Amino acid sequence: MNCNRIETSLGTIYFTRQTKPTDTSKRDFQNHLIAFLLQSAGYEFKILAHKTSGQPELLGENTPNISISHSQEFGAIYLAQQAVGIDIQAYHAKIFEGKDYFINEYENEFTSNLDLHIIWAAKEVIFKSCEGDYSDARNEITVQNIDNEAKTVSILTHHVKKRVGYYVNEEFILAYSLD
């Protein structure tokens, strides 16, 4: 099993792709992915817990903050000393059909399949890093710019500018907190 790693200014991202055994439930497979990633980072799955908000946390002294994501056969964790968010998304052919669920009126200029996946993932990152403190994430988190050269997304949320980084390959997109 292979684990990939990205170092950011905030912490370390671990991500992987594994084939789901047919006799394994989706939840058990997701737990397997996260356990593998935690082990790759030097932690045991048994110290993973969840806050009342649903956010994951690592129990124990001097443990980092953690954000978790999984999509189909992909899993990712982000470990940092501050609250962070991560989202991994396998590409969905029908994302355009559901864009009204997450695109607001200021984001209508972004129409490519890739842009829509980047926006979805970037909004998930912000939502997770703020522990879901949104009543209407579609309109409270606005993507202002996608910089395909720097692989960053500029976002305005609660009158604060945020940046999200992203990594793209042919099967998925991975987005993560930069500040």
Secondary structure, 3 states (H helix, E strand, C coil): CCCEEEECCCEEEEEEECCCCCCCCHHHHHHHHHHHHHHHCCCCHHHEEECCCCCEEECCCCCCEEEEEEECCEEEEEEECCCCCEEEEECCCCHHHHHHHCCCHHHCCCCCHHHHHHHHHHHHHHHHHCCCCCCCHHHHEEEEEEECCCCEEEEEECCEEEEEEEEECCCEEEEEECC
